[in-house]
Amino acid sequence: MRSIIYPKQFALILVTFLFISLHTVKAGEGMWLPLLLQSLNESEMKSMGMKMKAEDIYSINKGSLKDAVVLFNGNCTGEVVSSQGLLLTNHHCGYSAIQDRSTLEHNYLIDGFWAKNKNEEMPNPGMYVTFIVRMEDVTQQILEGMDGIYGSKNQQAIIDQNFAKLKETVVKESYQDVMIRPFFEGNQYYMFITESYSDIRYVGSPPSSIGKFGADTDNWVWPRHTGDFSVYRIYAGPDNTPAQYSPDNKPFQPRHFFPISLDGIAAGDFTLIFGFPGKTNEYLPSYAISQTINEIDPARIGVRTISLGIMDKYMRTDEGTQLDYSVKYAGLANAWKKWVGEVQGLKLKNVVVVKQKQESDFTQKLAVNSEYQAAYGNILPQMSTLYAELDPIIKSRTLLAEVLGGSNIELFKVASWCDRLTKAYIENGEKGFQETIKKLSPAIDAFYKEYHPDIDREIYNALLDYLVKELPPAYVPDQILPSQDHGASNLGFKQVTDIMALTSLSKKENFLALLQQGGETFVYRLDNDKGYNVYSNLKRVLDYQISPKYISITEQLNALQKTYMKALMEVYTDKKFWPDANSTLRVGYGQVENYTPKDGMTYNIQTYLDGVMEKYIPGDYEFDVDPKLIELYKNKDYGPYGENGKMPVCFIASNHTTGGNSGSPAIDAKGNLIGINFDRVWEGTMSDLYYDPSICRNIMVDIRYVLFVIDKYAGATNLIQELKLVHPKGNKKTKKK
């Protein structure tokens, strides 16, 4: 007998379907707290092929995978791969440290470096790694006494008091630290007990022609052929605890280190990424996504397109300029290209419409529950109103913040130091002025060492030109309005036709001479410095005409976002929620999968050394190839690391990653290292805002390529001998030369 579905029943089925389709975590999505894997994720992970237990990943009772994963230098991830503290991370994570050690005579960026024994390993002052010892849910303790407390400042005061109280009572060793972070927009709090080691020594890295192959052209792009890795070693005191650098320190002995699989990957293999993802915003409403697509990202992209074009022109013609600007350019280009892909992905997947459907479903849920309606019924309307109030200022705010930040117009970085020095003098007199000079001295020395006024002049003129065209007239200071003498088609600027000749900030000797005159004279002369005046006039627009309204609105939006997050978790009780990334230890899991970004175009899961040779452009700083690598390729001399006569280089999977996951271990179903995470595909960079399993893929360098470069290319067999190489799939008949 056929069942008859009546209209009301159909409506209920439709709502249920919408709930399942719109509010179910998609396979591969999420950056999960390792503490909660057993209760939330272990079952699904095993259904996807995982052979471990959750306790093998995170445990406080025995050595587990977490004990081999570190926060590397505050913004990347690294993994321990030997019993002697050997550490792998990305080449780009150690890039600035490698640059600092490089000169034109010993250019470790261009030529690479390999320590043949521990005596050749080089200290890195300022570098550190952090282990997570344990984590605990401390929501109740941190939010104690919050009932009836209103206003973000008042609430934060209670939180700070509770944090201080908890920190005094927590059980830990003297060399351990306490870190507490908010989750789910401040609805939950977790405490992390950490150990940080600061004696980190540079062991090796391939030349940029391997470690940065493809550079900015290939950044965020698949197929990829970059050997993005570098090697360090953690050193400890005699009792294996953290210690400042000493030649007497010993290699750190970890509770766990990663065995390395030589068996490679195949489609459908389970993959796990363990690391410290930086920041995501997956629960933003449609209004925020629309603003990102139409205002925020285009403004950022416009500014950096100009700066990068000028930098690139000079970098391609001079090796010294390329060395000085390599880190600056990479930093600007990385975010620029990510934003371009983010906009494309958000548009391609109609994420604004997807979010609107989710919000409609949420509204319907509230409508049938009077308690929910009373508590949360006004959230989305209020958010809509506030985002509409941001619309007239958000582009201008983004443009000015980008230009004034000091990464595009570098002269403005010095101008920002001048602000600090002025404030120090006004508040604390000559003593405060001199103390601030002392604090800034290392940064000043490093800045002028790599500063090129001619390049900065061209960027300065181009970006002020751009601001005049893009900002509303009310936000354009008179000082940078076009001079009639230059005509409308060739914008010049009053008093600043050659800014570098009219400022004391563009040359180190002039700036130091200005500082040596003392705080009173410094402040007086600064008022007449044309370069500083342009900066301060633009900053005045940002600080006094735009920021007050922006801050007021965003504070209200942050409070509403916290309530919205709370409402989502209460209304959708059947959904597993994961907290947005906040640079804390997380697990992402997925599978090795291809993807189809466009009709008729499907990308394979693996790239090979053949692709490096196909991209090879002799002498090009992005696509040059070292002669030794060419020789190894021609002879198919891959050692035990090749596969069917080919040398694997990179692969992709559906793990949810973001910035901070750079250097994260890519782990197989049994807990072995199979690669090092370093990027995402361009079509899926929107995953910081919305994860779509059809196009979001992370990119990893195959660990076999890492071993091949260390062994066959560099001849650093001393490092290979430290490693535990395994065959979890039983593929011991790997072809070798």
C-alpha positions in Angstrom: 0.0 0.0 0.0 1.4 3.5 -1.0 1.7 6.0 1.7 -0.1 9.3 1.2 2.0 12.4 2.1 -0.2 15.4 3.0 0.9 19.0 2.6 1.8 19.5 6.3 3.8 16.3 6.3 5.6 17.3 3.1 6.5 20.7 4.7 7.9 18.9 7.7 9.9 16.6 5.4 11.2 19.6 3.5 12.3 21.4 6.7 14.0 18.2 7.9 15.8 17.9 4.6 16.9 21.5 4.7 18.3 21.0 8.2 20.3 17.9 7.2 21.6 19.5 4.0 22.3 23.0 5.4 23.5 22.2 8.9 25.4 18.9 8.7 29.2 19.0 8.9 30.6 17.8 5.6 33.2 15.1 5.3 36.6 16.7 5.6 35.2 19.8 7.2 36.4 21.0 10.6 39.4 21.7 12.8 38.6 19.6 15.9 39.9 19.8 19.4 42.1 16.7 20.0 40.7 16.4 23.5 37.2 15.7 22.2 38.0 13.3 19.3 36.9 10.2 21.2 33.4 11.5 21.9 32.8 13.5 18.6 35.0 12.1 15.8 36.6 8.7 16.4 33.7 6.7 14.8 33.6 8.8 11.7 37.4 8.8 11.4 37.4 5.0 11.5 34.7 4.8 8.9 37.0 6.8 6.6 39.8 4.3 7.1 41.7 5.4 10.3 43.3 2.4 12.1 44.3 4.3 15.3 42.4 5.1 18.4 41.7 8.6 19.5 44.0 8.0 22.5 46.8 7.4 20.1 46.4 10.9 18.8 45.8 12.8 22.1 46.7 11.3 25.5 48.1 12.7 28.8 48.8 9.2 30.1 51.3 8.1 27.4 53.2 9.4 24.4 50.9 10.2 21.6 50.9 12.1 18.3 50.4 15.4 20.0 53.8 15.0 21.6 55.4 15.2 18.2 53.6 18.3 17.0 54.9 21.8 17.8 53.8 25.4 17.3 56.8 26.6 15.2 58.0 30.1 15.9 54.5 31.3 16.8 52.8 31.1 13.4 53.5 27.7 11.8 53.5 24.0 12.7 56.4 21.5 12.9 56.8 17.8 13.6 59.5 15.8 15.5 60.8 12.9 13.4 63.6 11.4 15.4 64.5 10.5 19.0 67.1 13.2 18.8 64.7 16.1 18.4 65.0 16.5 14.6 62.2 18.7 13.3 60.5 19.2 9.9 58.5 22.3 8.9 58.0 24.2 5.7 60.7 26.1 3.9 58.5 29.2 3.9 58.1 28.9 7.7 61.8 29.2 8.2 62.3 31.5 5.3 63.0 34.8 7.2 65.5 33.0 9.5 67.3 31.5 6.5 67.3 35.0 4.9 68.8 36.5 8.0 71.7 34.1 7.8 72.2 34.7 4.1 74.7 37.0 2.4 75.6 37.3 -1.3 78.7 35.2 -0.4 76.8 32.6 1.5 73.2 32.7 0.2 71.4 29.9 1.9 68.2 30.9 0.2 69.7 30.4 -3.2 72.1 27.6 -2.5 70.6 25.7 0.4 72.5 24.4 3.5 73.0 21.0 5.1 74.8 20.3 8.4 76.8 17.1 8.0 77.0 16.7 11.8 75.6 18.3 14.9 78.6 20.6 15.3 77.6 22.4 12.0 74.0 23.0 13.1 73.4 26.8 13.6 71.6 28.5 16.4 68.6 30.8 15.6 68.3 33.5 18.2 64.6 34.3 18.8 63.3 31.1 17.3 61.2 28.8 19.5 58.8 25.9 19.4 55.9 25.1 21.8 54.5 21.7 22.8 51.0 21.2 24.2 51.3 19.1 27.4 47.6 18.9 28.1 44.3 20.8 27.6 41.3 21.2 29.8 37.8 22.7 29.5 37.7 25.6 32.0 34.5 27.3 30.8 32.8 27.1 34.1 35.8 28.7 36.0 36.4 31.5 33.5 32.7 32.5 33.2 32.0 32.3 36.9 30.3 35.5 38.1 29.2 36.6 34.6 25.5 36.5 35.3 24.0 40.0 35.1 27.3 41.5 33.8 26.7 43.6 30.6 29.1 45.3 28.3 32.2 43.8 26.7 34.7 45.7 28.9 32.9 44.7 32.1 32.7 41.1 31.0 36.4 41.0 30.0 37.3 42.3 33.4 35.5 39.4 35.1 37.2 37.0 32.6 40.7 38.5 33.4 40.1 38.1 37.1 39.0 34.5 36.8 42.0 33.8 34.5 44.4 35.2 37.0 42.8 33.2 39.8 43.0 30.0 37.8 46.6 30.5 36.8 47.6 30.7 40.4 46.0 27.4 41.3 46.8 25.3 38.2 49.1 22.3 38.7 52.2 22.6 36.4 55.9 22.5 36.3 57.9 25.7 36.8 59.1 25.7 33.2 55.6 25.2 31.8 53.2 28.0 30.8 49.4 28.4 31.0 47.4 29.6 28.0 43.6 30.1 28.0 41.7 30.8 24.8 38.1 31.5 24.0 36.1 29.1 21.7 32.8 29.5 19.9 33.0 33.3 20.1 33.6 33.2 23.8 30.9 30.8 24.8 33.5 28.2 25.9 37.1 28.4 27.2 39.9 25.9 27.2 43.2 25.9 29.1 46.5 24.7 27.5 49.6 23.8 29.5 52.6 24.3 27.3 56.3 23.8 27.1 58.5 26.1 24.9 62.0 25.4 23.7 64.2 28.3 22.5 67.4 26.5 21.5 66.4 25.7 17.9 69.2 25.0 15.4 69.2 25.2 11.7 70.0 21.8 10.3 69.2 22.1 6.6 67.1 23.4 3.8 67.0 22.9 0.0 67.8 25.7 -2.3 64.9 28.0 -3.3 64.8 26.3 -6.7 63.4 23.3 -4.8 62.0 24.8 -1.5 60.2 27.6 -3.3 59.9 26.2 -6.8 57.1 28.0 -8.6 57.3 30.8 -6.0 54.4 33.3 -6.3 53.2 32.2 -9.7 52.4 28.7 -8.4 51.4 29.8 -4.9 47.9 28.5 -4.0 47.9 26.6 -7.2 47.5 22.9 -8.1 49.3 21.1 -9.8 52.2 22.0 -7.5 55.8 20.9 -7.6 57.4 22.6 -4.5 59.7 20.9 -2.1 58.5 23.2 0.7 60.4 21.9 3.7 63.3 22.8 6.0 65.0 20.9 8.9 65.8 22.0 12.4 66.7 20.4 15.7 65.4 21.1 19.2 68.0 21.3 22.0 67.3 21.1 25.7 69.1 21.3 29.0 70.7 18.3 30.7 67.4 17.2 32.2 65.6 17.5 28.8 63.7 20.6 29.9 63.7 24.0 28.1 67.0 26.0 28.3 68.5 29.0 26.7 71.1 28.4 24.0 74.3 26.8 25.3 76.9 24.8 23.4 76.4 22.3 26.3 72.7 21.7 25.5 71.7 18.2 24.3 69.4 17.2 21.5 65.8 17.0 22.9 64.4 13.6 23.5 60.6 13.6 22.7 57.8 11.5 24.2 56.9 10.6 20.7 58.2 11.1 17.2 56.8 10.3 13.8 57.8 7.1 11.9 58.0 7.9 8.2 56.1 5.8 5.6 57.9 4.9 2.4 54.7 3.4 0.9 53.1 6.6 -0.5 49.5 7.4 -1.0 46.5 6.3 -3.1 43.1 7.7 -3.8 40.8 7.2 -0.8 43.6 6.9 1.7 42.7 8.4 5.1 44.7 11.5 6.0 45.0 13.5 9.2 46.5 17.0 9.6 47.7 17.9 13.1 48.6 21.5 13.8 47.9 25.1 14.8 45.5 26.7 12.3 45.4 30.4 12.7 42.0 31.9 12.0 38.7 31.0 10.4 35.2 32.6 10.4 32.9 29.8 9.4 29.8 31.0 11.2 29.5 34.5 9.8 26.2 35.6 8.4 25.5 36.2 4.7 25.8 40.0 5.2 29.5 39.6 6.2 30.2 37.3 3.3 28.7 39.8 0.8 30.8 42.6 2.3 34.0 40.4 1.9 33.2 39.7 -1.7 32.2 43.2 -2.7 34.2 45.6 -0.5 36.9 44.2 1.7 38.8 41.7 -0.5 38.7 43.9 -3.6 40.2 46.9 -1.7 43.0 44.8 -0.4 43.7 43.2 -3.7 43.8 46.6 -5.5 46.4 48.0 -3.2 48.7 44.9 -3.3 48.4 44.5 -7.0 50.1 47.9 -7.4 52.8 47.2 -4.8 53.6 43.7 -6.0 53.9 44.8 -9.7 56.5 47.4 -8.8 58.5 45.1 -6.5 58.5 42.3 -9.1 59.9 44.6 -11.8 62.9 45.3 -9.7 63.4 41.8 -8.2 63.7 40.3 -11.7 66.6 42.5 -12.7 68.9 42.4 -9.6 69.9 39.5 -7.3 70.6 41.8 -4.4 67.1 43.3 -4.7 65.6 39.8 -5.0 67.4 38.8 -1.7 66.3 42.0 0.1 62.7 41.8 -1.0 62.1 38.1 -1.1 60.4 37.9 2.3 58.5 41.2 1.9 57.2 40.2 -1.5 56.2 36.7 -0.4 54.3 38.1 2.6 52.3 40.5 0.5 51.8 38.1 -2.4 50.6 35.2 -0.2 47.6 37.1 1.2 46.9 38.9 -2.1 46.6 35.7 -4.1 44.6 34.0 -1.3 42.0 36.9 -1.4 41.7 36.7 -5.2 41.0 32.9 -4.9 38.7 33.5 -1.9 36.4 35.9 -3.9 36.3 33.5 -6.9 35.4 30.5 -4.7 32.7 32.4 -2.7 31.1 33.5 -6.0 31.5 30.1 -7.7 29.7 28.3 -4.8 27.1 31.1 -4.3 28.0 31.2 -0.6 25.9 34.3 0.1 22.8 32.4 -1.2 23.9 29.3 0.8 24.2 31.4 4.0 20.8 33.1 3.3 19.2 29.6 3.1 20.8 28.6 6.4 19.5 31.8 8.0 16.0 31.2 6.6 16.1 27.7 8.1 17.3 29.2 11.4 14.5 31.7 11.4 11.9 29.0 10.8 13.3 27.0 13.7 12.9 30.0 16.0 9.3 30.6 14.8 8.1 27.3 16.1 9.7 27.7 19.5 8.6 30.7 21.5 11.5 30.4 23.9 14.1 30.5 21.1 12.1 33.3 19.4 12.1 35.5 22.5 15.8 34.9 23.1 17.2 35.0 19.5 14.6 36.4 17.2 16.2 39.8 16.8 19.8 38.6 16.2 19.8 38.4 12.4 17.7 41.6 11.8 20.1 43.5 14.1 23.1 42.1 12.3 21.7 43.0 9.0 21.2 46.6 10.1 24.7 46.9 11.5 26.4 45.5 8.4 24.4 48.0 6.3 25.8 50.8 8.5 29.3 49.5 7.8 28.8 49.6 4.1 29.6 53.3 3.5 33.0 53.1 5.4 34.3 49.6 5.1 36.1 50.0 1.8 37.8 53.3 2.9 38.7 51.7 6.2 40.3 48.7 4.4 42.2 50.9 1.9 43.7 53.1 4.5 44.6 50.3 6.9 46.3 48.4 4.0 48.3 51.5 2.9 49.2 52.7 6.3 50.3 49.2 7.6 53.9 49.6 6.5 54.1 46.5 4.2 53.2 48.3 1.0 54.7 51.8 1.6 57.6 50.9 3.8 58.3 54.6 4.7 55.1 54.4 6.7 56.6 51.7 8.9 59.2 54.2 10.0 56.4 56.8 10.4 54.6 54.4 12.8 57.8 54.1 14.9 57.8 57.9 15.0 54.3 57.8 16.5 55.6 55.4 19.2 58.5 57.7 20.0 56.4 60.8 20.1 53.9 59.1 22.5 56.8 57.9 24.7 58.2 61.4 24.9 54.9 63.0 25.7 54.0 60.5 28.3 57.4 59.8 29.9 59.7 62.5 28.8 63.3 62.0 27.6 63.7 58.8 29.6 60.7 57.2 27.8 62.0 58.5 24.5 65.4 56.9 25.0 64.0 53.6 26.2 61.8 53.4 23.1 64.8 54.0 20.9 66.6 51.2 22.6 63.6 48.8 22.0 63.3 49.9 18.3 67.1 49.7 17.5 67.2 46.1 16.3 64.1 46.7 14.0 65.6 49.9 12.7 68.9 48.2 11.8 67.1 45.3 10.1 64.8 47.7 8.2 67.4 49.9 6.6 69.6 46.9 5.8 67.0 45.9 3.2 65.3 49.2 2.3 65.4 50.6 -1.2 64.1 54.2 -1.3 63.8 54.2 -5.1 61.4 51.3 -5.1 59.5 52.7 -2.1 59.2 56.1 -3.9 57.5 54.4 -6.9 55.1 52.4 -4.7 54.4 55.6 -2.6 53.4 57.7 -5.6 51.4 54.9 -7.2 49.4 54.1 -4.0 48.7 57.8 -3.2 47.5 58.1 -6.8 45.2 55.1 -6.1 43.8 56.5 -2.9 42.8 59.7 -4.5 40.9 57.8 -7.1 39.3 55.3 -4.7 38.5 57.2 -1.5 35.5 59.5 -1.2 36.6 63.2 -1.4 35.8 63.7 2.3 38.5 61.2 3.2 41.3 62.6 1.0 43.6 65.0 2.8 44.3 68.3 1.0 48.0 67.5 1.1 47.6 64.6 -1.4 45.1 66.1 -3.7 46.3 66.3 -7.4 48.4 69.3 -8.2 47.0 71.2 -11.2 50.5 71.5 -12.5 50.6 67.8 -13.4 47.2 67.6 -15.1 44.4 65.2 -14.5 46.0 62.3 -16.4 49.3 62.5 -14.5 48.5 63.0 -10.8 51.2 64.6 -8.7 51.0 65.7 -5.1 51.4 69.1 -3.5 54.8 69.4 -1.8 55.7 65.7 -2.3 56.8 65.3 -5.9 59.9 63.5 -4.6 59.0 62.4 -1.1 62.3 60.7 -0.4 64.1 64.1 -0.8 61.8 65.8 1.6 61.9 63.4 4.6 64.4 62.4 7.2 62.9 58.9 7.3 64.2 57.5 4.0 67.8 57.2 5.0 69.2 55.5 8.1 71.8 58.1 8.8 69.3 60.9 8.6 66.8 59.1 10.9 69.5 58.3 13.4 70.7 61.9 13.4 67.1 63.0 14.1 66.8 60.6 17.0 70.1 61.8 18.5 68.8 65.3 18.9 66.5 64.2 21.8 62.8 63.9 22.2 61.9 67.6 22.2 63.7 68.4 19.0 62.6 65.1 17.4 58.9 66.0 18.0 59.4 69.5 16.7 61.2 68.5 13.5 58.8 65.7 12.9 55.9 68.2 12.5 57.8 69.6 9.5 58.8 66.3 7.9 56.8 65.9 4.6 56.9 62.1 4.6 55.6 61.9 8.2 53.0 64.5 7.5 51.4 62.5 4.6 51.3 59.5 6.9 49.9 61.4 9.9 47.2 63.1 7.8 46.0 59.8 6.3 46.1 58.2 9.7 44.1 61.1 11.2 41.3 60.4 8.6 41.4 56.7 9.6 41.5 57.4 13.4 39.0 60.2 13.7 36.7 60.1 10.7 36.3 56.3 10.2 37.5 54.3 13.2 35.1 55.6 15.9 32.0 54.4 13.9 33.8 51.3 12.8 34.8 50.3 16.3 31.3 51.0 17.7 29.6 48.9 15.1 32.1 46.0 15.2 31.8 45.8 19.0 28.0 45.4 18.6 28.5 42.8 15.9 31.0 40.8 18.0 28.5 40.6 20.8 25.7 39.6 18.4 28.0 37.0 16.8 28.6 35.4 20.2 24.9 35.2 20.8 24.3 33.9 17.3 26.9 31.1 17.9 25.2 30.2 21.1 21.8 30.1 19.4 23.1 27.9 16.6 24.4 25.3 19.1 21.2 25.4 21.1 18.8 25.2 18.1 20.7 22.5 16.1 21.3 20.0 18.9 22.0 17.2 16.4 24.8 18.9 14.7 28.5 18.5 15.7 30.0 22.0 15.9 33.7 22.7 15.7 35.2 25.9 17.0 36.8 28.4 14.6 40.6 28.3 14.4 42.4 30.4 16.9 46.1 29.2 16.7 45.4 26.3 19.1 46.1 22.6 18.5 43.6 21.0 16.2 43.0 17.9 14.1 41.6 17.9 10.6 40.9 14.7 8.8 39.9 13.7 5.3 41.0 11.5 2.4 43.3 11.7 -0.6 40.9 12.9 -3.3 41.0 14.6 -6.7 38.7 17.5 -7.6 36.9 19.2 -10.5 37.1 23.0 -10.3 35.5 23.6 -13.7 33.5 21.7 -16.2 35.7 19.3 -18.2 38.7 19.8 -15.8 39.7 17.3 -13.2 43.0 17.4 -11.3 44.8 14.2 -10.3 45.9 13.6 -6.7 49.7 13.4 -7.2 52.4 15.3 -9.0 55.9 14.1 -10.0 59.4 15.4 -10.8 58.4 15.2 -14.5 56.3 18.3 -13.8 59.2 20.2 -12.4 61.1 19.6 -15.6 58.1 20.7 -17.7 58.0 24.0 -15.8 61.7 24.5 -16.0 62.8 28.0 -17.2 66.6 28.4 -17.1 67.7 31.4 -15.0 64.2 32.3 -13.9 64.0 33.0 -10.2 60.7 31.1 -9.9 61.2 28.1 -12.2 65.0 27.5 -12.5 66.1 24.0 -11.7 69.4 23.0 -10.1 71.7 21.0 -12.5 72.1 18.2 -9.9 68.4 17.7 -9.7 68.3 17.6 -13.5 71.0 14.9 -13.5 69.1 12.8 -10.9 66.0 13.1 -13.0 67.7 12.1 -16.3 69.3 9.1 -14.6 66.1 8.2 -12.7 68.3 8.0 -9.7 65.6 8.1 -7.0 66.9 5.6 -4.5 64.2 3.8 -2.5 61.9 6.9 -2.7 60.7 6.6 -6.3 57.5 4.9 -7.5 57.2 2.9 -10.7 60.1 4.9 -12.3 58.8 8.3 -11.2 59.6 10.6 -8.3 56.5 11.7 -6.4 56.6 15.4 -5.4 53.2 16.6 -3.9 49.7 15.4 -3.3 46.3 16.7 -2.3 43.6 15.7 0.1 40.3 17.0 1.6 41.6 18.1 5.0 40.3 21.5 6.2 43.4 23.7 6.8 44.3 27.4 7.0 47.2 29.6 7.8 49.2 28.2 10.7 48.7 24.7 9.3 51.8 25.4 7.2 54.3 22.7 8.2 51.7 20.4 9.8 52.4 16.7 9.6 50.2 14.8 7.1 49.6 11.5 8.8 48.3 8.2 7.5 45.7 5.9 9.0 48.3 4.3 11.3 50.0 7.4 12.6 53.0 7.5 10.2 54.2 10.7 8.4 53.4 10.8 4.7 53.8 14.4 3.9 54.1 18.0 5.1 51.2 20.4 4.6 52.0 23.7 3.0 49.2 25.1 1.0 45.6 25.0 -0.3 44.3 24.9 -3.9 43.3 28.4 -5.2 39.7 27.4 -5.9 39.3 26.4 -2.2 40.9 29.3 -0.4 37.4 30.4 0.6 37.5 27.6 3.2 38.4 30.1 5.9 34.8 31.3 5.5 33.0 28.3 4.0 34.2 24.8 3.4 33.0 23.0 0.3 34.1 19.4 0.0 34.0 19.4 -3.8 36.8 22.0 -4.3 38.5 22.5 -0.9 41.8 20.6 -1.0 45.1 21.0 1.0 48.4 20.5 -0.7 51.3 18.5 0.9 54.8 17.8 -0.2 55.2 14.0 -0.4 57.6 12.8 2.4 59.3 10.6 -0.2 60.4 13.8 -2.1 61.7 15.3 1.2 63.8 12.1 1.8 64.9 12.0 -1.8 66.2 15.6 -1.6 67.9 15.1 1.7 69.5 11.8 0.6 70.1 11.7 -3.1 70.3 15.5 -3.8 72.0 16.8 -0.7 73.9 13.7 0.4 72.9 14.3 4.0 72.7 10.6 4.9 73.5 11.5 8.5 69.9 12.8 8.8 68.4 9.8 7.0 70.1 7.5 9.5 68.2 9.2 12.3 64.8 8.5 10.9 62.5 5.5 11.5 61.4 4.5 8.0 58.5 2.1 7.8 56.3 0.2 5.3 52.8 0.2 6.8 51.3 -1.0 3.5 53.9 -3.7 3.1 55.2 -2.2 -0.1 58.9 -3.2 0.4 59.6 -3.7 -3.2 59.9 0.0 -4.0 62.0 0.3 -7.1 65.4 1.9 -6.6 68.2 2.8 -9.0 
